[in-house]
Amino acid sequence: MKDKSKAKISALTGVSIVVANMIGAGAFTSLGFQLESLSNTGVVLSLWILGGIVALSGAFSYAEIGTMIKRSGGEYTFLSQIYHPVVGYLSGWISLTVGFAAPIALSVIAFTTYLPVELKYPKLIGIVLIFFITLIHCYNLNSSSKFQNISTFLKVFFIVIIICTGLFLPEKGANAFNFEQSYWTETGSLAFAVSLIYVSYSYSGWNAAAYITEEFRNPRKALPVALIGGTLLVTVLYTLLQFVFLKHVPFTELAGKLNIGTIAVEYMLGDTASKVFSAGISIILISGISAMVWVGPRVTSSIAREHNLWKYFNVAPDHIPRKALWFQFLLTGILLLTGTFEQIMIYCGVLLNVSTLLVVTGVVILRYKKTSNPDGFRSPFFPLFQILFIIVSLWMIIFAFIHSPKECLLGLLNLLTGFLTLIFSNKFTK
């Protein structure tokens, strides 16, 4: 008989999924907007380190919950068991409808934009790319693992090359290093808090491995390695990358600019290298697209196990959610063709933030109820990291409601729609 464990994935593949989900265009674009209101180099680097610590706080919490529950589905599964199935379903509804389809669509747009050649039909090229990546993930877990590991290796290798080049090359004149402004004054400013929101979005994806818990050979050991190891690696890469950008480019050339990476490489290595860099960004985005294509349908199939309305999307006997994969492909294609996903991403980010906040709070609830699993992973220095995550998340949610009320109301409307489908599903099962 064939060993079923061979159809499972390793901790290394889990790390690849987390890294691929986390590293995107934000690492190469958001620095310019931070420098519009912040100038102290220590403050800017602290911003990226703090963003990593917040993400790591979430990873510790998800590792503890995941090694206790040991089921795929991420927030849908966790919140259903910690609070109530309705809370879990609404979280899963957000992931099912826009939580993965919208980021995939955005990454595809960025992919076609960064290609160093002009495309006549960029949206069509994007849909074809998603089609082939979906096809790869429909084959088997082994092919998914190989494709993900290779594409993520290329992503990390590319970023390490940029970092090493930037660290060893001497600066060619003026750069963005600046320590004139008071560190504590800028750290305590509203600008720092606003910048932290965008940095937190750059770190999103740290929880990706929790969506595929059941696909690990040994979830108790592999899940914490994937979540924590992947988050730590990205934190180091992100911080060093921003340091390199600041080292080689004048402040005036960075502040307010979007294509920070291209500008930095051009300063370091010239115009030709910057074009190669643009192609490299496209490769980086393929890895992230692949990870989201893989992970997203696992939420849909988890919902399908417990709700008859979605039973069509149950996994196949070999545990590959092919129908859910093609359903996600359809949703992503619609978003690409209609171009309506940018506003969705704003409220989607807020709602997903609420979901992760509830999971991290759930760790505190389970600990004080003494129902957590003593044999699973235990978050260190409890509840220090949980308190930090909760404070930062609440601040970002409140800020979003104050400054983007329309998008937040659209998010509530989406939740209401999800609740109506739950009512229909309950009636449908009777």
Secondary structure, DSSP 4 states (H G I P E B T S, - for coil): ---GGGGSB-HHHHHHHHHHHH-SGGGGTTHHHHTTT---HHHHHHHHHHHHHHHHHHHHHHHHHHHHH--SSTHHHHHHHHT-HHHHHHHHHHIIIIITHHHHHHHHHHHHHHSSS--SSHHHHHHHHHHHHHHHHHH-HHHHHHHHHHHHHHHHHHHHHHHHHHHHSPP-S--S----S-HHHHHTSHHHHHHHHHHHHHTTTTTGGGGGGGGBSSHHHHHHIIIIIHHHHHHHHHHHHHHHHHHHS-HHHHTT-S-HHHHHHHHHH-HHHHHHHHHHHHHHHHHHHHHHHHHHHHHHHHHHHH-GGGGGGPPPTTS--HHHHHHHHHHHHHHHHH--HHHHHHHHHHHHHHHHHHHHHHHHHHHHHT-S-TTS---TTTTHHHHHHHHHHHHHHHHHHHH-HHHHHHHHHHHHHHHHHHHHHHHHT-
